[in-house]
């Protein structure tokens, strides 16, 4: 991989730069993605339901799960049985999002975005990393040109302020060009859609794109966030009528205008966040590296650390109907947290295999995705 230039003023701590490796460590069994994986359909396999699955979403009365090698599976009986459906790529798929029981999208490695209009039964490719890199480069170069032109036309007393922005924009353009030269190396890690047309996809090294036509066209939105060091954007979540992004180095963003602008929150934490969940009343739980989790009661303005009692990284969290939260992650850990932010249950599977996604099941138990597909589990009370 080509080394990207980092201005000395914005060098990132090594631990922060490793967080994507931790997250994508879930996908090691997928192997190295070949360059032609974007053009080859996923293989239909009777073992797909027992392979690494990274996400599960409820779609009407069904469940849709995605994972390694482009595997997409559907269950109509709450995960008892799964059937695989074709996908036009064989890259690892990381997350899905449905706005109703028909329209949904999934994202993954090599900058892939797939779309379905029939509840997940058929999928088409709407974006890949080659085009994503082009969009990021075009936008970065346009923003740099705008600034250079403004500096030329500005009176002397205004030039110093404008020139102070020049290094950052030059870096962004150089970095975007380097990624274009590398090819589709950046994965999308999460996505959110407001409706059938408008949505946002986020990923590694500051990758963020926006669409207003269901994925037919996209715009680069990296300059809407204060992210000069291109921290990985690990998750995006709607909570109430606000959007949140969980990122590296203790970085959390909040948008109150559906992503048009973003405000960085003070988490008082310098490790990576891999997700955030919460209620429409302003209670949030953010979680990430080495067992760290934090709770806010005021939409993220202030945060209190949760004493989790574990040091395993959390990859997924789910808000249950009773207001409690379940977190799952590395080493097979599962943590149950009540509405006050107190741990009321801890579990760890004997095999200590990573757990990538947790979802409340229809019978009030849990559905958990991981290294060997999806399994049902009880909500843990007490320590096991």
N, C-alpha and C positions, 0 to 999 in steps of 0.2 A: 504494500500500500504506500502510495506517495505520502511523504511527510508534509503536513499542513503547517504553514507559517503561523505562529502565534506571537502577537506583539508582547514584549516583556511585561507590559503593564497589566496584561490580562491572562497570564499563564495560569492554568488550572492545576489544582493539587492532584498528584498521581492517583490518590484513592478515588477521587471523583471521576477521573477519566476511565477507571476500571468498572464503573457501575453497570455499563451496558453489558460487559462480559458476564457479570453476575446474573443479570436478567436473562440474557440469551443463553446462559449455561443450561437452562431448561431444555434447549433445543439441540444439545450436542448429539443426540442420537440421530438427528436428521442428516448429519454429515455436512460436508462442504457443498454449498450450492453451486452447481455448474452453471456456466454462463447461458447455456441453452435451456435452463429450467424455466425461463420465462416463456418459452415457445413450445414446450412439451406439456401435454396434458398429464394430470396426475394418474397414477396407476390404480386401477380398481383392485382391491385386495380384501380377502376375507378376514385379514388380521387388522384392518384399519381401525376398528373399534377398540383394539387393544394396544394401539400405538400411542406415541406422545401426542396428547391433545392439550392445547393451550387456552382454549376459551369455550364456554358454553353460554348460550343465550336462549331465553324463552321467547318463542315466536308463536303467538296464539296458543293453541293446545299442544304444540310441539316444542322440541328442543333442537337447536342447531349447534353442533360442535365443530371446531376447526383445529388443525394442528400440522404436524410435520408432513413434508412431501405433498402438500396441497390437499391433504385429506379433509373432506367435508362430510359430516354425517348428520342424519336426522333421526330423531326418535319420537314416536307418537304415543309411547307408554311410560313416560317419565323416566327414561333411561334404561328400561329393562332390555330393550332390543334396539339396535341401531342399523340403519342402512346407509351405505356410502353413496354419494351422488358425484357425478363427474365434475372436475374443475379444469379450467383451461391451462393451468400452470402446475408445476410440481415443487414450488418453493414452500417453505414453512409459513403457515398462516398464523398470525399472532392474536388477532382480535376481530370481533364482529359487532355490528350494530344494526338493529332493525327499528324502523319508525312505526311500523304496523305489521300486520301478519303477512304482508306480501313483499314490501320494499325493504331491502337490507344491503349492507356492504360488508366486505371483509378485507383486511389489510395484512401485509406480511413482509417477508424478506424481499430484497431486491426492489424495494419501492413499489410493490404490487398493490393494486386496489381492484377488487372484483365486485360486481353488483348482481343482485337477483331481484326479479320482479314477481316471483311466484313462490315466495316463502322459503326459498333456499333450494328448490329442486333443480334449477338450472342457473348457471353463473356465466357472466361475460366479463372480460377484462376491460377496465376503463382507464387505467393508468399503470405505468411501470416506472422503475427507477431511472431509466434513460430519459424519459420525458420529464420526470420530476426534477432531475438535475438541470435539464435545459431551462425549465421554468425558474428555478432558483438562480441560475446564472443570468438569465435575461433580466430578472428583476434587480439583482445586485448591480449589474452593469448600468442599468437605467438610473438607479438611485445615485451611483457614483458620478455619472455624466451630469445629472441634474445639479449635484453639489458643485462640481467643477465649474459648470456654467454660472451658477450663482456667485461663486467666488470671483470669477472674472468681472461680473457686472456690479458687484457690491462696492460701495464706497469704502475707503480705507479703514474707517472706524468700525466697520462691521466684519471685516475680513478675518480678524483673529478668531472670532467666535465660530465662523464657518469653517475655517481651516482646522480648528480643533476636532471637528467631526471627520476630517478627511482620512486620517489613519484607519479609523474603524471601518469606514465604507470601503476603503481600498482593500483592507483585510478580508472583508466579506466577499468582495468580488474575486479576489485571488483564491479564496477558499472554495467558492462555488465553482471556479474554473478547474481547480484540482479535483474536485469530486466528479466533474463532468469527464475529465480525462480518465479517472479510475473506472467509470462505468457504474452500473446500478448496485453500489456497495452498501447503501444506507437502507436499513429496514424501516418500515412504518410499524409503530408499536401500539397505536390506539387510534380511535376515531369517535366522532360524535356528529349526529345529524339533527338539525332542528325540525326538518320535515322531509318530504320526498326530494326536495331540490337543494336546500342549503346545508352544507356540512363542512367539517374540518378534519383533516388527518394530521397526525403528529408522529415524529420518530427521532431517529438518532441524529446527533450533531446538528440540533436546531431545526430539523426538517419539519416544516409546517406549511400546508397548502389548504386552500379554501375553494369551494365550488358553490355556485348558485343555480346550477342546472342538472343536479343529480349525478355529477361526475363526468359530463361531456367535456367541460372545460374547467381549468384550474388556475388559481392565482397563488403566487408565493406570498406568504404573510410573515416572514421571519422578522421584518422590521417593525411589526406591531408589538413585539415583546422586547423587554430589556434583557437581551441574551447575547452580548457581544462575544462571549467565549464559546458559543454554540453548544451549550449543555444539552444533553439528551433530554428530549421531552417524552417522558415515559408513559404518561396516562393523561387523558382528558375526560372530564366527568361533569355532567349537569347535576347540580344540587339545588333544588328550588328553581328559581328563575335566574341562577347565576352559573357560570362555567368556571371550572378550576383545571389547572394543569399542574401535575406533579412532575418534578424534574430533578436533575442532579444537584449536588452540593447544597442541600437544604432549601432548594428553590421551589416556591409555590407561586402560581399566578392566579388571579381572579379577574373575571370579566363580568361586568354588569350590563353589557350591551351586545350579548351574543357573539362575543369574539372580536368585535370591531376594535376594541382597545383592551389592554391588560394592565393590571396593577400587581406589582410584586409584593408578596406578603412576607412579613418577618416571622420565620418559624423558629428562630433561635437554635437552629440545628444545621450542621454542615455536612451531613451525610446525604446520600441519595434517597429520594422518595420514589416509590414505584406505584403508588396509587393513593386514592382518596375516596371516601364515601361519606354519606351524611344524610340528614333529614331536611325537609323544607322549613324547619323552624330554626335553622342556623347552627345545629350541632354537626361538627365535622370530625372525622377520624382520618388522619394521614399516616401512612406507614411506609417502611422501607428497610434499609440495610440493618443487619445484625440485631434484629429484634426491636428496633426503634419504632415507636408509634406515639402519636400526639393527638390530643383532643382539643377542640375549640367549641365554645358555646356562643360565639358571636360572629359567625360566618368567616372565621379565619383572621380576625383582627388580633386576637391573642391566642396563645397555645399553652397547654400544660402537657408535660411528658406523662405517658402511661407506663407504669412499672410492669412490663410484660413478663419478666422473669425468664426470658429466653434470649438467646443470641443468634437465632436463625433469621435470615432475611425473609420478609413478608412480600409475596408477589401479588396477592389478591385479597380483597375484603368485600364483604357483603353485609348490607343492613337488613336485618330480619324484621318481620312484622311487629315483633314485640319491642322494637327499639334497640335491641342489642346488636352487636357487630361480631362477625366471625372473620378472623384473619387466617390465611394459610400461606405456606411458603416452603423454604428450603428445609431439607432434613425431615420432611413429612410432618412438620409442625402444624398444629391447628389451635387457635386461641379464641376463646369466647369472652367478650367484653360487654359488661352491662351498660345501661344508659348513663351511669355516673362515671364511666371510664375505668371501672374496676374489673380486673380479670376474675372471671367466675368459672372458667374451665380451660384446661390445657391438655392437649393430646399430641401424640407423635406416633406415626405408623411404624411398625416393627422394622420394615425394610428401609426406612428413612429416605425414601424416594421423594423428590420435590413435588409439591402440589402447586399447580399453576392458576387455578380458578375455582372459586366457591360460589354456589348459588343455592338459595333456599328452595327446597322441593315442595311439591304440592301437599305432601303429608306432614309438613312442618319440620322435616329433617333437612339434610344437606345433600347436594350433589357436588362432587369434587372432581375436577379434571387434573390429570397429571401424566406421569410417565407411562402408565398402562391403561389409558383411556379414562372413562368416567365411572366413579363408583358412588354408591349411596353411603351416607354416614349419619349417625345421630349427632345432635347438637351436644357438645361436651359440657357436662357440669362437674366441677371438681377436677383434680389433677389425676392423670392416668400415666 
